[in-house]
Amino acid sequence: MKYNLSEITELIKNRRTIYPKFYSSRKVHKEIIEHLIRNATWAPTHGNTQPWRFKVYRENSRIQLSEQLGELYKKLTPKNLYKEEKLNKIVGRPLLSSVAIIVCMKRGDNEKIPEIEEVEAVACAIQNMCLTATAYGLGSFWSSPKIMYSQEMNSYLNLRTQDKCLGILYLGYTTMDWPKGQRKPIEYLTDWND
């Protein structure tokens, strides 16, 4: 074998969503963030369009992001769906994280490539980042509240109308024991056609 499959499998199986409320105050170094982003850029991409874009918020810029997310939630959430608890989570997560990375899709000019394939490529890039974070022992949480998909968020991020914000990846060192996980056996999920 070319690579150690048991280690790769363990890495994939150990990736977990770990929420920012479980992060310590320990800072994630810039070199680690750069490594996550470099690994993200090796995701599959139809036509090699490489549609992923990253906006990194560290230090004091997290305060501005927190405030903007709060304003957008208040503005865009209908009164019957508004929840103070949700607002507190949205504004608190950037401040509890060492770093917040907004991941966007820049729509390519090749109309032959469907938009969904560009979105899927960015999702694969985010998975690469989550796996790399796991390898470093970092907690990661891919957050995508409805406000992320709004034109107002596009304006805040200086994105074009055809581009999309696909969420925020929050990162930090965890204060909790690494959680266990489970998945359904593939027998329940797979149809074999021989």
N, C-alpha and C positions, 0 to 999 in steps of 0.2 A: 504494500500500500504506500501511496505517496505521502499521506498525512496520518497522524494518530487519530483514527476515527473514534476511539473511545473518549478521548479528551474533547473532540469536537461535539460529540453527542452529549456529553455531560454539560458542556457550555450551553448548548441549545436548551437542554432540559432544565438547567438552573436559572435561565433568564426569568426574572419576575418583575412585575409591577410593584414598585416600592414608592409609596406616596411621600411627598416632601415633609409631612409632619413627623416622619421617622428619620429625617436627615440630621446629622450633627452640624456643628458650625465649621468643621474642617473644610478648607477650600480645595476645590478641584483645580489643579494647575493647568495653565494655558496649554502646555505641551500635550496633556492628556486630551483636552478638548479638541485640539488640532488632530490628534490621532483618531478620535471618534469620527470627525468630519472626513478625514482622508479615507477611512474605511467605508464611510457612507457612499463615497463617490465611486466605489467599485460594485455597486448594485447593478443588476441587469437593466438595460434601457434599450427599448426598440429604436433602431436607427441611430443608436449612440447619441441621442438628443441630450442626455445628462440634464434633465429638467429640474434637479434639486437646487435649492438656494437656502442659505442658512443665515440667520440673524442672531448673533450671540449677545446675551445680556448677562453681565457680571457686575459685581460691585454695586455702585450707586445707580447704574442704568436699570437695575431690577426694580427700583422704587418707581421710576417713570413707567415701566411696563405694568407694574401692579396698579398704578393709578389709572392708566389707560384701559386696562381690562375691566376695572371696576366701573368706569364711566360707560364703556360699551355695554356691559351687562345691564346697567340701570336704564340706558337709553333703548336698547333693543329687546328687552324681555317684556312681554305682555304682563299686565298687572296680575292676571289670574295664574301666571306661571312663576312670577317673581318670588324668590325665597332668600331671605336674609342669610341663611346658612350657606347657600350656594354662592352668594356674593362674597362672603367671608373666605370661602375656600379659593375662589378665583383670585381675589386680591392678595391672599396670604401665601399662595404657593410660590410666586417668584421670590418672596422675601425669605422663605424657609429653605430655598434651594441655593446651592453654591453657584449654579449657573442655570439659565433658561435659554434654550435654543429654539427659536421659532423656525420651523421647517416649511418651506414654500415650494410650490410647483410653478416654474416658469414655462408657460405654454410655448412649444416650438412652432416654427413657421410651416413645417411639413404637415399639411392638412390630411395626408394619407394616414398619419398616425393618429388614432383616436385619442381623445382627451383622457379616457379612462386608463389607457396604457401609460400615459405620463404620470397619472396619479399613482398607479400601481408601482411604477419605478421609484417614486419618492417614498412610498410605503416600504419598499424593500430597502431603501437607503436608511430609513429610520430603524428597521430591524437590525441592519448592520451596526448602527450606533448602539442600540440596546445590547447586542451581543458583546460588543467591545467594552461597553460600560460594565457588563457582568464580569468579563475577564479581569477588569481592574478592581472588582469588588465594589463598584459604585451602584447605588440604587438609581433606577430610572423610572420615569412615569411619562407616558405619551398622553397628553391631555388635549382633548378636542371639543371644548364646549361650543355650542351653536354659534356664538359670536365670532368664532374663528373664520367662519365661512361667509361673513358679511362683507358687503362693499365698503362699509366703514372701516373694517379691519384692513382691507386692501389699501384703502387710502392712508391709514396710519402707517402701514409698512411700505408705502410708495410702490405698490404693485399695480400692474396694468389690470384692466377689467378681466381679461382672459386668463390671468394668473390666479393661483389659489393658495391660501394659507391652509396647511394641512395639520396644524397643531403646534403645540409647544412640548418639547422634550425637557423635562426637569431632571436635574442630576444632583446627586450628593452622596456623601458617605453615610451609610446607614447606622443607626444606633441600636437596631434590633437584630436578632438572630436571622440569618438568611431563611426566608420562608420556603417551605416545601410546596410542591405542586403535584397535580395529577391531570391526566388526560384520559379520554375514552379510548379503549382499545381500538386498533384500526379495523378490526372485524366489524364494528358497528358503523364504520364510516366509509368503507371501501367496497365497490362493486368490481369484481374481476371479470374481464372479458378476454378469454383465450381463444 
